[in-house]
Amino acid sequence: MRSPSELGRKLEEHDYLADEGLAVACFLALRMGRPLFLEGEAGVGKTELAKTLAKVLDAPLIRLQCYEGLDAAQALYDWDFPRQLLHLKAAETAGVRDVGKLEDDLYDRRFLIRRPLLRAIEEPGSVLLVDEIDRADDEFEAFLLEVLSDFTISIPELGTIRAERPPVVIVTSNRTREVHDALKRRCLYHWLEHPSHEREVAIIRRRLPESTELLAEQVATAVHRLRGRDLLKPPGIAESLDWTEALLALGARELDPGLAAATLGAVLKYREDQQAALADWGRRPG
């Protein structure tokens, strides 16, 4: 890509409408070879950016979904112990006596289970999505920082593996907790806001072209109003699209109060939030 605007156009060709700030951050990450750390509310398009960028670059997308208790073995590599055990039993049955060769065979590549980080290092030009790093533990953050520093992995049984061409790395966080400064310093940083009303209408129309202009306008207006309330889980772009799709499935061409109330489950996933929305619209909870 020669410029942020060109990258923005490429993303738009794949139905991702990035604003100028995001296009610049993404362009710089590609040009400088730095991970891009995306932070923001759930549903604002962080994960979708990585998926779309992989399409733009015609590169494989490798996703590492983070969660509490995630460790290096689950993210990097592991050995296929059941297959190794079967190999031992087969060797015993065949009367193999060469212990050294048998040990070498046990740690052959065919028994190696490649997890996302190892796959990203070994597959040149891939896009590595480290999704929701804020859900992982501090220890995993430190490990990830080490991997992202030089894209080198040491496997005692096989040796050192270096990336021929480092992957494009997108790290996302919903900010359920603060991520350590050391990891952020390794990355370029961008905070994703909820889109403006006009951009949200454009996103709905682009992703769901069967939607009428009126329906897209009304959904975007209602969602922006909901975000202004003190909800447990304010709706993101993903929920706007889900809501519009649900309305289209019912044949709606515009949003009326009765239909909005009946389809709230597509946009609000907590009973308390639904009650607040219904009260805001002057209706009793059903």
Salt bridges, closest charged atoms under 4 A:
GLU6 OE1 - ARG2 NE 3.29
GLU12 OE2 - ARG206 NH2 3.11
ASP15 OD1 - ARG206 NH1 3.57
GLU39 OE1 - LYS184 NZ 3.44
GLU48 OE2 - ARG207 NH2 3.97
ASP78 OD2 - ARG115 NH2 3.84
ASP105 OD2 - LYS101 NZ 3.03
ASP108 OD2 - ARG110 NH1 3.27
GLU122 OE2 - ARG109 NH2 2.35
GLU122 OE1 - ARG114 NH1 2.94
GLU123 OE2 - ARG114 NH2 3.27
GLU123 OE2 - ARG119 NE 3.76
ASP131 OD2 - ARG63 NH2 2.66
GLU132 OE1 - ARG135 NE 2.97
ASP138 OD1 - ARG177 NH1 3.64
ASP138 OD1 - HIS180 NE2 3.42
GLU141 OE2 - ARG177 NH2 2.62
GLU178 OE2 - ARG175 NE 3.06
GLU178 OE1 - LYS184 NZ 3.94
GLU200 OE1 - HIS224 NE2 2.92
GLU200 OE1 - ARG227 NH1 2.75
GLU213 OE1 - ARG205 NE 3.20
GLU217 OE1 - HIS197 NE2 3.65
ASP280 OD2 - ARG225 NE 2.95
ASP280 OD1 - ARG229 NH1 3.53
